[in-house]
Amino acid sequence: MARGWESKSVEDQMEEARRSQVEAGGRIQSPEEKERERRIESLRLERSRLTEQLDRARSAAHQRMIQQSLEAIEAEIAALIEGNLKA
C-alpha cells in the first residue's frame, strides 16, 4: 500500500512540474521567464507586507519611507511585467 501512495505522489509531482512549465499559451517557459515570475511573486509578497506595515505606521517619516519602498517595488514589478510582454 505504501508503494501505491508513493507512486501516486511521484506521479502528482511530475504532473505539477509539467503544469508549472507550461504557460496559459501552451508553451514551455524558459529559465529566465521562470525566474522573472518568481521575482514578480516575491515583489508582490513584499508589497503586501509593506502595505500592512504602512497601515500600522504612526510616524510620518516612517510612512514616507514605506511609501517610497512601495513605489520602488511597483516600478520594479511594472518593469518586469513590461519586459515579459516585450519578449
PDB file of N, CA, C and O in Angstrom:
ATOM      1  N   MET A   1       0.820  -1.187   0.000  1.00  0.00           N
ATOM      2  CA  MET A   1       0.000   0.000   0.000  1.00  0.00           C
ATOM      3  C   MET A   1       0.870   1.259   0.000  1.00  0.00           C
ATOM      4  O   MET A   1       0.566   2.221  -0.706  1.00  0.00           O
ATOM      5  N   ALA A   2       1.922   1.257   0.767  1.00  0.00           N
ATOM      6  CA  ALA A   2       2.799   2.422   0.804  1.00  0.00           C
ATOM      7  C   ALA A   2       3.389   2.703  -0.566  1.00  0.00           C
ATOM      8  O   ALA A   2       3.559   3.858  -0.957  1.00  0.00           O
ATOM      9  N   ARG A   3       3.700   1.637  -1.292  1.00  0.00           N
ATOM     10  CA  ARG A   3       4.248   1.803  -2.628  1.00  0.00           C
ATOM     11  C   ARG A   3       3.257   2.518  -3.554  1.00  0.00           C
ATOM     12  O   ARG A   3       3.646   3.394  -4.326  1.00  0.00           O
ATOM     13  N   GLY A   4       2.016   2.153  -3.477  1.00  0.00           N
ATOM     14  CA  GLY A   4       0.997   2.778  -4.311  1.00  0.00           C
ATOM     15  C   GLY A   4       0.879   4.266  -4.034  1.00  0.00           C
ATOM     16  O   GLY A   4       0.792   5.072  -4.960  1.00  0.00           O
ATOM     17  N   TRP A   5       0.875   4.628  -2.763  1.00  0.00           N
ATOM     18  CA  TRP A   5       0.796   6.039  -2.409  1.00  0.00           C
ATOM     19  C   TRP A   5       2.034   6.784  -2.864  1.00  0.00           C
ATOM     20  O   TRP A   5       1.951   7.914  -3.343  1.00  0.00           O
ATOM     21  N   GLU A   6       3.199   6.134  -2.708  1.00  0.00           N
ATOM     22  CA  GLU A   6       4.447   6.763  -3.122  1.00  0.00           C
ATOM     23  C   GLU A   6       4.447   6.988  -4.624  1.00  0.00           C
ATOM     24  O   GLU A   6       4.855   8.053  -5.088  1.00  0.00           O
ATOM     25  N   SER A   7       3.999   6.009  -5.387  1.00  0.00           N
ATOM     26  CA  SER A   7       3.946   6.150  -6.843  1.00  0.00           C
ATOM     27  C   SER A   7       3.001   7.275  -7.242  1.00  0.00           C
ATOM     28  O   SER A   7       3.306   8.055  -8.144  1.00  0.00           O
ATOM     29  N   LYS A   8       1.874   7.357  -6.583  1.00  0.00           N
ATOM     30  CA  LYS A   8       0.912   8.403  -6.889  1.00  0.00           C
ATOM     31  C   LYS A   8       1.517   9.773  -6.567  1.00  0.00           C
ATOM     32  O   LYS A   8       1.341  10.729  -7.322  1.00  0.00           O
ATOM     33  N   SER A   9       2.219   9.856  -5.461  1.00  0.00           N
ATOM     34  CA  SER A   9       2.837  11.119  -5.087  1.00  0.00           C
ATOM     35  C   SER A   9       3.852  11.560  -6.127  1.00  0.00           C
ATOM     36  O   SER A   9       3.885  12.730  -6.509  1.00  0.00           O
ATOM     37  N   VAL A  10       4.672  10.640  -6.583  1.00  0.00           N
ATOM     38  CA  VAL A  10       5.670  10.960  -7.608  1.00  0.00           C
ATOM     39  C   VAL A  10       4.967  11.367  -8.895  1.00  0.00           C
ATOM     40  O   VAL A  10       5.370  12.324  -9.556  1.00  0.00           O
ATOM     41  N   GLU A  11       3.920  10.640  -9.244  1.00  0.00           N
ATOM     42  CA  GLU A  11       3.150  10.962 -10.452  1.00  0.00           C
ATOM     43  C   GLU A  11       2.542  12.359 -10.341  1.00  0.00           C
ATOM     44  O   GLU A  11       2.580  13.133 -11.298  1.00  0.00           O
ATOM     45  N   ASP A  12       1.985  12.678  -9.184  1.00  0.00           N
ATOM     46  CA  ASP A  12       1.408  14.005  -8.964  1.00  0.00           C
ATOM     47  C   ASP A  12       2.476  15.088  -9.061  1.00  0.00           C
ATOM     48  O   ASP A  12       2.243  16.147  -9.643  1.00  0.00           O
ATOM     49  N   GLN A  13       3.646  14.819  -8.490  1.00  0.00           N
ATOM     50  CA  GLN A  13       4.736  15.787  -8.536  1.00  0.00           C
ATOM     51  C   GLN A  13       5.197  16.028  -9.970  1.00  0.00           C
ATOM     52  O   GLN A  13       5.476  17.163 -10.357  1.00  0.00           O
ATOM     53  N   MET A  14       5.275  14.958 -10.750  1.00  0.00           N
ATOM     54  CA  MET A  14       5.700  15.101 -12.150  1.00  0.00           C
ATOM     55  C   MET A  14       4.671  15.903 -12.937  1.00  0.00           C
ATOM     56  O   MET A  14       5.030  16.751 -13.754  1.00  0.00           O
ATOM     57  N   GLU A  15       3.400  15.636 -12.692  1.00  0.00           N
ATOM     58  CA  GLU A  15       2.340  16.370 -13.387  1.00  0.00           C
ATOM     59  C   GLU A  15       2.364  17.845 -12.997  1.00  0.00           C
ATOM     60  O   GLU A  15       2.199  18.718 -13.849  1.00  0.00           O
ATOM     61  N   GLU A  16       2.569  18.119 -11.723  1.00  0.00           N
ATOM     62  CA  GLU A  16       2.656  19.503 -11.263  1.00  0.00           C
ATOM     63  C   GLU A  16       3.845  20.206 -11.904  1.00  0.00           C
ATOM     64  O   GLU A  16       3.745  21.376 -12.275  1.00  0.00           O
ATOM     65  N   ALA A  17       4.955  19.514 -12.036  1.00  0.00           N
ATOM     66  CA  ALA A  17       6.135  20.101 -12.683  1.00  0.00           C
ATOM     67  C   ALA A  17       5.842  20.420 -14.139  1.00  0.00           C
ATOM     68  O   ALA A  17       6.240  21.472 -14.640  1.00  0.00           O
ATOM     69  N   ARG A  18       5.146  19.515 -14.821  1.00  0.00           N
ATOM     70  CA  ARG A  18       4.776  19.773 -16.220  1.00  0.00           C
ATOM     71  C   ARG A  18       3.854  20.981 -16.325  1.00  0.00           C
ATOM     72  O   ARG A  18       4.025  21.833 -17.197  1.00  0.00           O
ATOM     73  N   ARG A  19       2.879  21.044 -15.427  1.00  0.00           N
ATOM     74  CA  ARG A  19       1.944  22.169 -15.453  1.00  0.00           C
ATOM     75  C   ARG A  19       2.642  23.486 -15.163  1.00  0.00           C
ATOM     76  O   ARG A  19       2.310  24.510 -15.762  1.00  0.00           O
ATOM     77  N   SER A  20       3.602  23.470 -14.255  1.00  0.00           N
ATOM     78  CA  SER A  20       4.288  24.714 -13.920  1.00  0.00           C
ATOM     79  C   SER A  20       5.196  25.190 -15.045  1.00  0.00           C
ATOM     80  O   SER A  20       5.541  26.370 -15.109  1.00  0.00           O
ATOM     81  N   GLN A  21       5.582  24.281 -15.931  1.00  0.00           N
ATOM     82  CA  GLN A  21       6.436  24.656 -17.052  1.00  0.00           C
ATOM     83  C   GLN A  21       5.648  25.246 -18.206  1.00  0.00           C
ATOM     84  O   GLN A  21       6.217  25.932 -19.055  1.00  0.00           O
ATOM     85  N   VAL A  22       4.373  24.994 -18.248  1.00  0.00           N
ATOM     86  CA  VAL A  22       3.568  25.420 -19.387  1.00  0.00           C
ATOM     87  C   VAL A  22       2.745  26.652 -19.016  1.00  0.00           C
ATOM     88  O   VAL A  22       2.020  26.646 -18.021  1.00  0.00           O
ATOM     89  N   GLU A  23       2.860  27.682 -19.804  1.00  0.00           N
ATOM     90  CA  GLU A  23       2.073  28.894 -19.596  1.00  0.00           C
ATOM     91  C   GLU A  23       0.678  28.698 -20.154  1.00  0.00           C
ATOM     92  O   GLU A  23       0.368  27.653 -20.726  1.00  0.00           O
ATOM     93  N   ALA A  24      -0.156  29.701 -19.987  1.00  0.00           N
ATOM     94  CA  ALA A  24      -1.517  29.654 -20.496  1.00  0.00           C
ATOM     95  C   ALA A  24      -1.533  29.452 -22.010  1.00  0.00           C
ATOM     96  O   ALA A  24      -2.438  28.806 -22.539  1.00  0.00           O
ATOM     97  N   GLY A  25      -0.551  29.992 -22.702  1.00  0.00           N
ATOM     98  CA  GLY A  25      -0.467  29.857 -24.151  1.00  0.00           C
ATOM     99  C   GLY A  25       0.003  28.483 -24.591  1.00  0.00           C
ATOM    100  O   GLY A  25       0.016  28.195 -25.787  1.00  0.00           O
ATOM    101  N   GLY A  26       0.384  27.642 -23.665  1.00  0.00           N
ATOM    102  CA  GLY A  26       0.764  26.284 -24.004  1.00  0.00           C
ATOM    103  C   GLY A  26       2.237  26.108 -24.347  1.00  0.00           C
ATOM    104  O   GLY A  26       2.627  25.045 -24.829  1.00  0.00           O
ATOM    105  N   ARG A  27       3.060  27.119 -24.113  1.00  0.00           N
ATOM    106  CA  ARG A  27       4.475  26.946 -24.427  1.00  0.00           C
ATOM    107  C   ARG A  27       5.260  26.793 -23.132  1.00  0.00           C
ATOM    108  O   ARG A  27       4.810  27.216 -22.067  1.00  0.00           O
ATOM    109  N   ILE A  28       6.411  26.198 -23.233  1.00  0.00           N
ATOM    110  CA  ILE A  28       7.250  25.965 -22.069  1.00  0.00           C
ATOM    111  C   ILE A  28       8.027  27.237 -21.754  1.00  0.00           C
ATOM    112  O   ILE A  28       8.565  27.887 -22.651  1.00  0.00           O
ATOM    113  N   GLN A  29       8.080  27.584 -20.469  1.00  0.00           N
ATOM    114  CA  GLN A  29       8.790  28.780 -20.046  1.00  0.00           C
ATOM    115  C   GLN A  29      10.290  28.523 -20.013  1.00  0.00           C
ATOM    116  O   GLN A  29      10.742  27.437 -19.652  1.00  0.00           O
ATOM    117  N   SER A  30      11.043  29.533 -20.392  1.00  0.00           N
ATOM    118  CA  SER A  30      12.494  29.456 -20.298  1.00  0.00           C
ATOM    119  C   SER A  30      12.886  29.669 -18.833  1.00  0.00           C
ATOM    120  O   SER A  30      12.078  30.154 -18.041  1.00  0.00           O
ATOM    121  N   PRO A  31      14.106  29.315 -18.473  1.00  0.00           N
ATOM    122  CA  PRO A  31      14.555  29.573 -17.103  1.00  0.00           C
ATOM    123  C   PRO A  31      14.484  31.062 -16.739  1.00  0.00           C
ATOM    124  O   PRO A  31      14.190  31.409 -15.595  1.00  0.00           O
ATOM    125  N   GLU A  32      14.750  31.932 -17.707  1.00  0.00           N
ATOM    126  CA  GLU A  32      14.670  33.370 -17.452  1.00  0.00           C
ATOM    127  C   GLU A  32      13.233  33.795 -17.152  1.00  0.00           C
ATOM    128  O   GLU A  32      12.997  34.617 -16.267  1.00  0.00           O
ATOM    129  N   GLU A  33      12.277  33.235 -17.890  1.00  0.00           N
ATOM    130  CA  GLU A  33      10.869  33.563 -17.648  1.00  0.00           C
ATOM    131  C   GLU A  33      10.426  33.056 -16.278  1.00  0.00           C
ATOM    132  O   GLU A  33       9.694  33.740 -15.562  1.00  0.00           O
ATOM    133  N   LYS A  34      10.870  31.860 -15.920  1.00  0.00           N
ATOM    134  CA  LYS A  34      10.530  31.319 -14.598  1.00  0.00           C
ATOM    135  C   LYS A  34      11.097  32.203 -13.498  1.00  0.00           C
ATOM    136  O   LYS A  34      10.419  32.492 -12.512  1.00  0.00           O
ATOM    137  N   GLU A  35      12.340  32.629 -13.670  1.00  0.00           N
ATOM    138  CA  GLU A  35      12.976  33.495 -12.674  1.00  0.00           C
ATOM    139  C   GLU A  35      12.237  34.832 -12.578  1.00  0.00           C
ATOM    140  O   GLU A  35      12.046  35.359 -11.482  1.00  0.00           O
ATOM    141  N   ARG A  36      11.825  35.374 -13.713  1.00  0.00           N
ATOM    142  CA  ARG A  36      11.069  36.634 -13.715  1.00  0.00           C
ATOM    143  C   ARG A  36       9.755  36.453 -12.961  1.00  0.00           C
ATOM    144  O   ARG A  36       9.374  37.317 -12.170  1.00  0.00           O
ATOM    145  N   GLU A  37       9.063  35.351 -13.192  1.00  0.00           N
ATOM    146  CA  GLU A  37       7.806  35.081 -12.489  1.00  0.00           C
ATOM    147  C   GLU A  37       8.036  34.946 -10.986  1.00  0.00           C
ATOM    148  O   GLU A  37       7.248  35.453 -10.187  1.00  0.00           O
ATOM    149  N   ARG A  38       9.111  34.262 -10.600  1.00  0.00           N
ATOM    150  CA  ARG A  38       9.430  34.124  -9.176  1.00  0.00           C
ATOM    151  C   ARG A  38       9.726  35.492  -8.559  1.00  0.00           C
ATOM    152  O   ARG A  38       9.304  35.779  -7.439  1.00  0.00           O
ATOM    153  N   ARG A  39      10.449  36.327  -9.290  1.00  0.00           N
ATOM    154  CA  ARG A  39      10.799  37.659  -8.789  1.00  0.00           C
ATOM    155  C   ARG A  39       9.547  38.520  -8.623  1.00  0.00           C
ATOM    156  O   ARG A  39       9.402  39.220  -7.621  1.00  0.00           O
ATOM    157  N   ILE A  40       8.654  38.468  -9.595  1.00  0.00           N
ATOM    158  CA  ILE A  40       7.403  39.229  -9.515  1.00  0.00           C
ATOM    159  C   ILE A  40       6.591  38.773  -8.312  1.00  0.00           C
ATOM    160  O   ILE A  40       6.066  39.605  -7.572  1.00  0.00           O
ATOM    161  N   GLU A  41       6.481  37.475  -8.107  1.00  0.00           N
ATOM    162  CA  GLU A  41       5.727  36.955  -6.972  1.00  0.00           C
ATOM    163  C   GLU A  41       6.365  37.400  -5.656  1.00  0.00           C
ATOM    164  O   GLU A  41       5.659  37.774  -4.719  1.00  0.00           O
ATOM    165  N   SER A  42       7.677  37.363  -5.585  1.00  0.00           N
ATOM    166  CA  SER A  42       8.388  37.807  -4.392  1.00  0.00           C
ATOM    167  C   SER A  42       8.124  39.288  -4.118  1.00  0.00           C
ATOM    168  O   SER A  42       7.890  39.682  -2.976  1.00  0.00           O
ATOM    169  N   LEU A  43       8.162  40.097  -5.163  1.00  0.00           N
ATOM    170  CA  LEU A  43       7.893  41.529  -5.004  1.00  0.00           C
ATOM    171  C   LEU A  43       6.451  41.777  -4.569  1.00  0.00           C
ATOM    172  O   LEU A  43       6.193  42.677  -3.770  1.00  0.00           O
ATOM    173  N   ARG A  44       5.525  40.999  -5.078  1.00  0.00           N
ATOM    174  CA  ARG A  44       4.122  41.158  -4.676  1.00  0.00           C
ATOM    175  C   ARG A  44       3.940  40.822  -3.199  1.00  0.00           C
ATOM    176  O   ARG A  44       3.182  41.491  -2.497  1.00  0.00           O
ATOM    177  N   LEU A  45       4.630  39.794  -2.730  1.00  0.00           N
ATOM    178  CA  LEU A  45       4.561  39.458  -1.309  1.00  0.00           C
ATOM    179  C   LEU A  45       5.172  40.568  -0.451  1.00  0.00           C
ATOM    180  O   LEU A  45       4.640  40.919   0.602  1.00  0.00           O
ATOM    181  N   GLU A  46       6.280  41.105  -0.910  1.00  0.00           N
ATOM    182  CA  GLU A  46       6.917  42.214  -0.201  1.00  0.00           C
ATOM    183  C   GLU A  46       6.000  43.431  -0.182  1.00  0.00           C
ATOM    184  O   GLU A  46       5.900  44.119   0.834  1.00  0.00           O
ATOM    185  N   ARG A  47       5.331  43.697  -1.300  1.00  0.00           N
ATOM    186  CA  ARG A  47       4.386  44.816  -1.367  1.00  0.00           C
ATOM    187  C   ARG A  47       3.261  44.621  -0.351  1.00  0.00           C
ATOM    188  O   ARG A  47       2.854  45.569   0.320  1.00  0.00           O
ATOM    189  N   SER A  48       2.769  43.409  -0.241  1.00  0.00           N
ATOM    190  CA  SER A  48       1.714  43.107   0.714  1.00  0.00           C
ATOM    191  C   SER A  48       2.186  43.346   2.151  1.00  0.00           C
ATOM    192  O   SER A  48       1.462  43.924   2.961  1.00  0.00           O
ATOM    193  N   ARG A  49       3.392  42.901   2.453  1.00  0.00           N
ATOM    194  CA  ARG A  49       3.953  43.091   3.785  1.00  0.00           C
ATOM    195  C   ARG A  49       4.118  44.583   4.105  1.00  0.00           C
ATOM    196  O   ARG A  49       3.791  45.030   5.204  1.00  0.00           O
ATOM    197  N   LEU A  50       4.625  45.337   3.139  1.00  0.00           N
ATOM    198  CA  LEU A  50       4.812  46.773   3.348  1.00  0.00           C
ATOM    199  C   LEU A  50       3.488  47.517   3.491  1.00  0.00           C
ATOM    200  O   LEU A  50       3.391  48.474   4.259  1.00  0.00           O
ATOM    201  N   THR A  51       2.478  47.081   2.760  1.00  0.00           N
ATOM    202  CA  THR A  51       1.155  47.702   2.871  1.00  0.00           C
ATOM    203  C   THR A  51       0.612  47.524   4.279  1.00  0.00           C
ATOM    204  O   THR A  51       0.031  48.449   4.847  1.00  0.00           O
ATOM    205  N   GLU A  52       0.800  46.339   4.841  1.00  0.00           N
ATOM    206  CA  GLU A  52       0.372  46.103   6.220  1.00  0.00           C
ATOM    207  C   GLU A  52       1.153  46.988   7.186  1.00  0.00           C
ATOM    208  O   GLU A  52       0.584  47.536   8.131  1.00  0.00           O
ATOM    209  N   GLN A  53       2.461  47.127   6.948  1.00  0.00           N
ATOM    210  CA  GLN A  53       3.270  47.994   7.800  1.00  0.00           C
ATOM    211  C   GLN A  53       2.818  49.450   7.695  1.00  0.00           C
ATOM    212  O   GLN A  53       2.780  50.170   8.693  1.00  0.00           O
ATOM    213  N   LEU A  54       2.478  49.872   6.489  1.00  0.00           N
ATOM    214  CA  LEU A  54       2.025  51.244   6.284  1.00  0.00           C
ATOM    215  C   LEU A  54       0.747  51.510   7.079  1.00  0.00           C
ATOM    216  O   LEU A  54       0.576  52.589   7.646  1.00  0.00           O
ATOM    217  N   ASP A  55      -0.136  50.537   7.118  1.00  0.00           N
ATOM    218  CA  ASP A  55      -1.376  50.688   7.878  1.00  0.00           C
ATOM    219  C   ASP A  55      -1.115  50.864   9.375  1.00  0.00           C
ATOM    220  O   ASP A  55      -1.882  51.528  10.070  1.00  0.00           O
ATOM    221  N   ARG A  56      -0.033  50.266   9.861  1.00  0.00           N
ATOM    222  CA  ARG A  56       0.282  50.328  11.290  1.00  0.00           C
ATOM    223  C   ARG A  56       1.242  51.466  11.656  1.00  0.00           C
ATOM    224  O   ARG A  56       1.394  51.797  12.832  1.00  0.00           O
ATOM    225  N   ALA A  57       1.880  52.056  10.663  1.00  0.00           N
ATOM    226  CA  ALA A  57       2.897  53.083  10.930  1.00  0.00           C
ATOM    227  C   ALA A  57       2.258  54.322  11.545  1.00  0.00           C
ATOM    228  O   ALA A  57       1.206  54.782  11.100  1.00  0.00           O
ATOM    229  N   ARG A  58       2.912  54.853  12.574  1.00  0.00           N
ATOM    230  CA  ARG A  58       2.406  56.049  13.265  1.00  0.00           C
ATOM    231  C   ARG A  58       3.177  57.296  12.847  1.00  0.00           C
ATOM    232  O   ARG A  58       2.587  58.364  12.681  1.00  0.00           O
ATOM    233  N   SER A  59       4.453  57.170  12.681  1.00  0.00           N
ATOM    234  CA  SER A  59       5.304  58.311  12.361  1.00  0.00           C
ATOM    235  C   SER A  59       5.185  58.684  10.886  1.00  0.00           C
ATOM    236  O   SER A  59       5.163  57.811  10.017  1.00  0.00           O
ATOM    237  N   ALA A  60       5.108  59.967  10.614  1.00  0.00           N
ATOM    238  CA  ALA A  60       5.029  60.445   9.227  1.00  0.00           C
ATOM    239  C   ALA A  60       6.288  60.067   8.451  1.00  0.00           C
ATOM    240  O   ALA A  60       6.222  59.715   7.273  1.00  0.00           O
ATOM    241  N   ALA A  61       7.429  60.143   9.121  1.00  0.00           N
ATOM    242  CA  ALA A  61       8.688  59.784   8.459  1.00  0.00           C
ATOM    243  C   ALA A  61       8.704  58.299   8.093  1.00  0.00           C
ATOM    244  O   ALA A  61       9.150  57.924   7.009  1.00  0.00           O
ATOM    245  N   HIS A  62       8.219  57.467   9.001  1.00  0.00           N
ATOM    246  CA  HIS A  62       8.156  56.029   8.718  1.00  0.00           C
ATOM    247  C   HIS A  62       7.181  55.744   7.584  1.00  0.00           C
ATOM    248  O   HIS A  62       7.456  54.904   6.727  1.00  0.00           O
ATOM    249  N   GLN A  63       6.055  56.428   7.572  1.00  0.00           N
ATOM    250  CA  GLN A  63       5.074  56.262   6.499  1.00  0.00           C
ATOM    251  C   GLN A  63       5.672  56.651   5.149  1.00  0.00           C
ATOM    252  O   GLN A  63       5.451  55.963   4.152  1.00  0.00           O
ATOM    253  N   ARG A  64       6.430  57.751   5.109  1.00  0.00           N
ATOM    254  CA  ARG A  64       7.069  58.175   3.859  1.00  0.00           C
ATOM    255  C   ARG A  64       8.079  57.138   3.372  1.00  0.00           C
ATOM    256  O   ARG A  64       8.150  56.832   2.182  1.00  0.00           O
ATOM    257  N   MET A  65       8.861  56.602   4.318  1.00  0.00           N
ATOM    258  CA  MET A  65       9.859  55.595   3.957  1.00  0.00           C
ATOM    259  C   MET A  65       9.183  54.349   3.363  1.00  0.00           C
ATOM    260  O   MET A  65       9.636  53.812   2.352  1.00  0.00           O
ATOM    261  N   ILE A  66       8.113  53.904   3.994  1.00  0.00           N
ATOM    262  CA  ILE A  66       7.386  52.737   3.495  1.00  0.00           C
ATOM    263  C   ILE A  66       6.765  53.049   2.138  1.00  0.00           C
ATOM    264  O   ILE A  66       6.803  52.216   1.233  1.00  0.00           O
ATOM    265  N   GLN A  67       6.194  54.241   1.991  1.00  0.00           N
ATOM    266  CA  GLN A  67       5.580  54.632   0.720  1.00  0.00           C
ATOM    267  C   GLN A  67       6.607  54.648  -0.406  1.00  0.00           C
ATOM    268  O   GLN A  67       6.319  54.218  -1.523  1.00  0.00           O
ATOM    269  N   GLN A  68       7.808  55.147  -0.109  1.00  0.00           N
ATOM    270  CA  GLN A  68       8.879  55.150  -1.117  1.00  0.00           C
ATOM    271  C   GLN A  68       9.265  53.725  -1.510  1.00  0.00           C
ATOM    272  O   GLN A  68       9.514  53.439  -2.681  1.00  0.00           O
ATOM    273  N   SER A  69       9.311  52.849  -0.531  1.00  0.00           N
ATOM    274  CA  SER A  69       9.624  51.443  -0.814  1.00  0.00           C
ATOM    275  C   SER A  69       8.543  50.811  -1.681  1.00  0.00           C
ATOM    276  O   SER A  69       8.837  50.063  -2.613  1.00  0.00           O
ATOM    277  N   LEU A  70       7.300  51.119  -1.363  1.00  0.00           N
ATOM    278  CA  LEU A  70       6.184  50.602  -2.165  1.00  0.00           C
ATOM    279  C   LEU A  70       6.265  51.095  -3.611  1.00  0.00           C
ATOM    280  O   LEU A  70       6.036  50.329  -4.547  1.00  0.00           O
ATOM    281  N   GLU A  71       6.591  52.375  -3.785  1.00  0.00           N
ATOM    282  CA  GLU A  71       6.703  52.927  -5.134  1.00  0.00           C
ATOM    283  C   GLU A  71       7.839  52.258  -5.910  1.00  0.00           C
ATOM    284  O   GLU A  71       7.711  52.004  -7.107  1.00  0.00           O
ATOM    285  N   ALA A  72       8.942  51.976  -5.229  1.00  0.00           N
ATOM    286  CA  ALA A  72      10.065  51.300  -5.886  1.00  0.00           C
ATOM    287  C   ALA A  72       9.682  49.880  -6.292  1.00  0.00           C
ATOM    288  O   ALA A  72      10.047  49.418  -7.373  1.00  0.00           O
ATOM    289  N   ILE A  73       8.955  49.198  -5.432  1.00  0.00           N
ATOM    290  CA  ILE A  73       8.508  47.837  -5.742  1.00  0.00           C
ATOM    291  C   ILE A  73       7.542  47.859  -6.921  1.00  0.00           C
ATOM    292  O   ILE A  73       7.648  47.032  -7.827  1.00  0.00           O
ATOM    293  N   GLU A  74       6.605  48.798  -6.914  1.00  0.00           N
ATOM    294  CA  GLU A  74       5.654  48.918  -8.026  1.00  0.00           C
ATOM    295  C   GLU A  74       6.379  49.157  -9.350  1.00  0.00           C
ATOM    296  O   GLU A  74       6.023  48.581 -10.378  1.00  0.00           O
ATOM    297  N   ALA A  75       7.392  50.007  -9.312  1.00  0.00           N
ATOM    298  CA  ALA A  75       8.157  50.300 -10.530  1.00  0.00           C
ATOM    299  C   ALA A  75       8.892  49.047 -11.016  1.00  0.00           C
ATOM    300  O   ALA A  75       8.944  48.777 -12.216  1.00  0.00           O
ATOM    301  N   GLU A  76       9.455  48.289 -10.082  1.00  0.00           N
ATOM    302  CA  GLU A  76      10.176  47.077 -10.481  1.00  0.00           C
ATOM    303  C   GLU A  76       9.221  46.018 -11.039  1.00  0.00           C
ATOM    304  O   GLU A  76       9.536  45.348 -12.023  1.00  0.00           O
ATOM    305  N   ILE A  77       8.070  45.873 -10.413  1.00  0.00           N
ATOM    306  CA  ILE A  77       7.067  44.925 -10.927  1.00  0.00           C
ATOM    307  C   ILE A  77       6.648  45.326 -12.340  1.00  0.00           C
ATOM    308  O   ILE A  77       6.575  44.487 -13.238  1.00  0.00           O
ATOM    309  N   ALA A  78       6.374  46.621 -12.528  1.00  0.00           N
ATOM    310  CA  ALA A  78       5.955  47.110 -13.850  1.00  0.00           C
ATOM    311  C   ALA A  78       7.039  46.845 -14.890  1.00  0.00           C
ATOM    312  O   ALA A  78       6.741  46.430 -16.010  1.00  0.00           O
ATOM    313  N   ALA A  79       8.290  47.083 -14.521  1.00  0.00           N
ATOM    314  CA  ALA A  79       9.389  46.859 -15.462  1.00  0.00           C
ATOM    315  C   ALA A  79       9.520  45.375 -15.810  1.00  0.00           C
ATOM    316  O   ALA A  79       9.756  45.027 -16.967  1.00  0.00           O
ATOM    317  N   LEU A  80       9.367  44.508 -14.818  1.00  0.00           N
ATOM    318  CA  LEU A  80       9.457  43.074 -15.081  1.00  0.00           C
ATOM    319  C   LEU A  80       8.302  42.591 -15.951  1.00  0.00           C
ATOM    320  O   LEU A  80       8.494  41.772 -16.851  1.00  0.00           O
ATOM    321  N   ILE A  81       7.105  43.099 -15.681  1.00  0.00           N
ATOM    322  CA  ILE A  81       5.942  42.696 -16.478  1.00  0.00           C
ATOM    323  C   ILE A  81       6.088  43.225 -17.901  1.00  0.00           C
ATOM    324  O   ILE A  81       5.822  42.501 -18.860  1.00  0.00           O
ATOM    325  N   GLU A  82       6.502  44.464 -18.044  1.00  0.00           N
ATOM    326  CA  GLU A  82       6.689  45.034 -19.387  1.00  0.00           C
ATOM    327  C   GLU A  82       7.767  44.271 -20.139  1.00  0.00           C
ATOM    328  O   GLU A  82       7.621  44.001 -21.331  1.00  0.00           O
ATOM    329  N   GLY A  83       8.839  43.924 -19.457  1.00  0.00           N
ATOM    330  CA  GLY A  83       9.893  43.127 -20.084  1.00  0.00           C
ATOM    331  C   GLY A  83       9.376  41.786 -20.542  1.00  0.00           C
ATOM    332  O   GLY A  83       9.823  41.260 -21.561  1.00  0.00           O
ATOM    333  N   ASN A  84       8.437  41.224 -19.798  1.00  0.00           N
ATOM    334  CA  ASN A  84       7.843  39.948 -20.162  1.00  0.00           C
ATOM    335  C   ASN A  84       6.945  40.093 -21.385  1.00  0.00           C
ATOM    336  O   ASN A  84       6.884  39.199 -22.228  1.00  0.00           O
ATOM    337  N   LEU A  85       6.252  41.221 -21.475  1.00  0.00           N
ATOM    338  CA  LEU A  85       5.367  41.434 -22.621  1.00  0.00           C
ATOM    339  C   LEU A  85       6.162  41.669 -23.912  1.00  0.00           C
ATOM    340  O   LEU A  85       5.714  41.290 -24.995  1.00  0.00           O
ATOM    341  N   LYS A  86       7.325  42.287 -23.798  1.00  0.00           N
ATOM    342  CA  LYS A  86       8.144  42.550 -24.987  1.00  0.00           C
ATOM    343  C   LYS A  86       8.786  41.281 -25.534  1.00  0.00           C
ATOM    344  O   LYS A  86       9.045  41.166 -26.732  1.00  0.00           O
ATOM    345  N   ALA A  87       9.039  40.326 -24.634  1.00  0.00           N
ATOM    346  CA  ALA A  87       9.728  39.092 -25.045  1.00  0.00           C
ATOM    347  C   ALA A  87       8.879  38.236 -25.930  1.00  0.00           C
ATOM    348  O   ALA A  87       9.315  37.168 -26.358  1.00  0.00           O
TER     349      ALA A  87
END
